Amino acid sequence: MSDIVKILNIEPLTHDVKLFKVEKPQDYDFVPGQATEVAINEEVWKEEKRPFTFTSLPEDEHLEFVIKSYRDHDGVTNKLDSLSVGNELIIDDAWGAIQYKGKGTFIAGGAGITPFIAIFKSLQAKGEIKGNRLFFANKTGKDVILESYFSDLLGKDFISVLDQEVKAGHKFGRIDKDFLKEHVNDFSQEFYVCGPEAMVKSISQSLEELGANPEGIVFEK
């Protein structure tokens, strides 16, 4: 099932990431962490569907997506970057494997933070933030999506890691096996991993080697 929805608002979050607020079809439902296929409602782009994660809550009156634009090639995100309020998108039904299964550590790389935005908003609404942590890997400080939101929400349980810039308030390096060994003292908890495929694979492998239960590692299959 596809629905056509209008863009209600566009807000820049970083130099290459925008928040799109769009209409919500009647009776449309999803679980925090899920995504949908999105296309631009223009003749040339209608069939060019791409997966984007909802960053709003299921009970909100609108839908929201946080989308990073890759401006170096003429693709869907580059086209989305040029859209305005009033333009239309086509959305499908919700799907996705990343769902909250209990307190744990969230590990995100770049735009891989998007499924966790709705999950953290949902936990915040229920008063269940305590006991959850977030490790967020980016290249530089200007790439960190919603940094102040996560910092205010999680305090010392939010660790931002940069691998191309040394900056106060951020750790320098990568989220690898040594980092995990240093920052995690209980590998029996749940882990949620989302980011570039190579990163997800290597972090999941490191977690298993450090004693995490493979069933307790949640990532997009």
C-alpha positions as CSV (number, residue, x, y, z in Angstrom):
1,M,0.0,0.0,0.0
2,S,1.3,3.4,-1.0
3,D,0.2,6.8,0.2
4,I,1.0,10.3,-1.1
5,V,1.9,12.8,1.6
6,K,2.8,16.5,1.5
7,I,5.9,17.9,3.1
8,L,4.8,20.2,6.0
9,N,8.2,21.5,7.2
10,I,11.9,21.1,6.5
11,E,14.6,21.9,9.1
12,P,18.4,21.7,8.7
13,L,20.0,19.7,11.5
14,T,23.7,19.6,10.2
15,H,25.5,20.7,7.1
16,D,24.1,17.7,5.1
17,V,21.2,16.4,7.2
18,K,17.6,17.7,7.2
19,L,14.5,16.8,9.2
20,F,11.4,16.4,7.0
21,K,8.0,16.6,8.7
22,V,5.3,15.2,6.4
23,E,1.6,14.4,6.6
24,K,0.5,11.2,8.2
25,P,-2.0,9.0,6.4
26,Q,-5.1,8.0,8.3
27,D,-4.6,4.8,10.5
28,Y,-0.9,4.7,9.5
29,D,1.1,2.8,12.2
30,F,4.7,1.8,12.9
31,V,6.9,0.8,15.8
32,P,9.8,3.0,16.9
33,G,12.9,1.9,15.0
34,Q,11.0,0.9,11.9
35,A,11.4,2.3,8.4
36,T,9.4,2.7,5.1
37,E,10.2,3.0,1.4
38,V,10.0,6.6,0.3
39,A,9.9,8.0,-3.2
40,I,9.4,11.6,-4.6
41,N,6.1,12.1,-6.2
42,E,7.5,13.3,-9.6
43,E,7.3,11.4,-12.8
44,V,11.1,10.8,-13.1
45,W,11.5,9.8,-9.4
46,K,8.3,7.8,-8.6
47,E,9.9,4.4,-8.9
48,E,13.1,5.4,-7.1
49,K,12.3,4.1,-3.7
50,R,14.7,4.4,-0.8
51,P,14.4,3.2,2.9
52,F,14.2,5.9,5.5
53,T,13.5,5.5,9.3
54,F,10.7,7.2,11.1
55,T,12.1,9.6,13.7
56,S,8.6,10.7,15.0
57,L,6.5,8.7,17.5
58,P,3.6,6.5,16.3
59,E,1.2,8.7,18.3
60,D,2.4,12.0,16.7
61,E,0.0,13.6,14.2
62,H,2.6,13.8,11.5
63,L,5.5,11.6,10.3
64,E,9.2,12.7,10.5
65,F,12.3,11.5,8.7
66,V,15.9,12.6,9.3
67,I,17.7,12.3,6.0
68,K,21.4,12.8,5.1
69,S,22.0,14.1,1.6
70,Y,24.7,12.7,-0.6
71,R,25.3,15.7,-2.8
72,D,28.2,14.3,-4.7
73,H,26.0,12.2,-6.9
74,D,22.6,12.8,-8.6
75,G,20.5,10.4,-6.5
76,V,17.4,10.4,-4.4
77,T,18.9,12.1,-1.3
78,N,20.4,14.9,-3.5
79,K,16.9,15.4,-5.0
80,L,15.2,15.3,-1.6
81,D,17.7,18.0,-0.5
82,S,16.2,20.4,-3.1
83,L,12.6,19.8,-2.2
84,S,10.4,22.5,-0.5
85,V,7.3,22.5,1.8
86,G,4.3,21.5,-0.3
87,N,6.2,19.0,-2.4
88,E,4.9,15.4,-2.2
89,L,6.4,12.1,-1.2
90,I,5.1,8.5,-1.7
91,I,5.4,6.2,1.3
92,D,4.8,2.5,1.7
93,D,3.9,0.4,4.8
94,A,6.3,0.2,7.7
95,W,8.9,-2.5,8.1
96,G,12.1,-3.2,10.0
97,A,14.0,-5.4,12.5
98,I,15.3,-2.8,14.9
99,Q,13.0,-2.7,17.9
100,Y,13.6,-2.1,21.6
101,K,13.9,-5.3,23.5
102,G,15.1,-3.9,26.9
103,K,17.8,-1.7,28.5
104,G,21.2,-1.8,26.7
105,T,23.9,0.0,24.7
106,F,23.1,1.6,21.4
107,I,25.9,1.9,18.9
108,A,25.4,4.1,15.8
109,G,27.5,5.3,12.9
110,G,26.5,8.5,11.1
111,A,23.0,8.3,9.6
112,G,22.7,4.9,11.4
113,I,21.4,7.0,14.4
114,T,18.0,7.4,12.8
115,P,16.2,4.2,14.1
116,F,17.5,5.1,17.6
117,I,16.0,8.6,17.5
118,A,12.4,7.3,17.6
119,I,13.4,4.6,20.2
120,F,14.9,7.2,22.5
121,K,12.0,9.6,22.1
122,S,9.7,6.7,23.0
123,L,11.7,5.8,26.1
124,Q,11.8,9.4,27.1
125,A,8.0,9.6,26.8
126,K,7.6,6.6,29.1
127,G,10.3,7.7,31.5
128,E,12.5,4.7,30.7
129,I,15.7,6.3,29.6
130,K,17.8,5.2,32.7
131,G,20.0,2.2,32.0
132,N,20.4,2.9,28.3
133,R,23.6,4.3,26.7
134,L,24.5,5.6,23.3
135,F,27.9,5.4,21.5
136,F,27.8,7.6,18.4
137,A,30.6,7.5,15.8
138,N,31.1,10.3,13.2
139,K,33.9,11.8,11.2
140,T,33.9,15.3,12.7
141,G,31.9,17.4,15.2
142,K,29.8,19.0,12.5
143,D,28.5,15.6,11.4
144,V,26.9,14.7,14.8
145,I,23.1,14.6,14.4
146,L,21.1,15.9,17.3
147,E,24.1,16.2,19.5
148,S,22.6,18.5,22.1
149,Y,19.4,16.4,22.3
150,F,21.3,13.2,23.1
151,S,23.7,15.0,25.4
152,D,20.8,16.6,27.4
153,L,18.8,13.3,27.4
154,L,21.6,10.9,28.4
155,G,24.3,13.0,30.0
156,K,27.4,10.8,30.7
157,D,25.6,7.9,29.0
158,F,26.1,9.6,25.6
159,I,29.6,9.1,24.2
160,S,30.4,10.8,20.9
161,V,33.4,9.4,19.0
162,L,35.1,11.2,16.1
163,D,37.7,9.6,13.9
164,Q,38.8,12.7,11.9
165,E,38.8,15.5,14.4
166,V,40.1,16.0,17.9
167,K,37.4,18.1,19.7
168,A,36.6,18.8,23.4
169,G,33.6,16.8,24.6
170,H,34.2,14.0,22.1
171,K,36.4,10.9,22.2
172,F,38.9,10.5,19.3
173,G,39.2,7.2,17.5
174,R,36.8,4.4,16.4
175,I,34.3,2.2,18.1
176,D,36.3,-1.0,17.9
177,K,37.0,-4.0,20.2
178,D,39.4,-2.0,22.4
179,F,36.8,0.8,22.8
180,L,34.1,-1.7,23.7
181,K,36.3,-3.5,26.2
182,E,37.1,-0.1,27.9
183,H,33.5,1.3,27.9
184,V,31.3,-1.7,28.5
185,N,31.5,-3.7,31.7
186,D,28.5,-6.0,31.1
187,F,28.3,-7.9,27.9
188,S,25.1,-9.8,28.9
189,Q,23.0,-6.7,28.2
190,E,21.2,-5.9,24.9
191,F,23.1,-4.2,22.1
192,Y,21.6,-2.2,19.3
193,V,23.9,-1.6,16.3
194,C,23.2,0.5,13.2
195,G,25.4,2.2,10.6
196,P,27.4,1.3,7.5
197,E,27.4,-2.4,6.8
198,A,31.1,-2.9,7.5
199,M,30.9,-1.2,10.8
200,V,27.8,-3.2,11.9
201,K,29.6,-6.4,10.9
202,S,32.8,-5.6,12.7
203,I,31.1,-4.3,15.9
204,S,28.8,-7.3,16.1
205,Q,31.8,-9.6,15.7
206,S,33.7,-7.8,18.4
207,L,30.7,-7.9,20.8
208,E,30.4,-11.7,20.3
209,E,34.1,-12.1,20.9
210,L,33.8,-10.1,24.1
211,G,31.0,-12.4,25.3
212,A,27.8,-10.8,24.1
213,N,25.0,-13.2,23.3
214,P,24.5,-13.1,19.5
215,E,20.7,-13.2,20.2
216,G,21.1,-10.0,22.2
217,I,22.6,-8.0,19.4
218,V,19.9,-6.2,17.4
219,F,20.7,-4.9,13.9
220,E,18.9,-4.5,10.5
221,K,19.2,-7.9,8.8
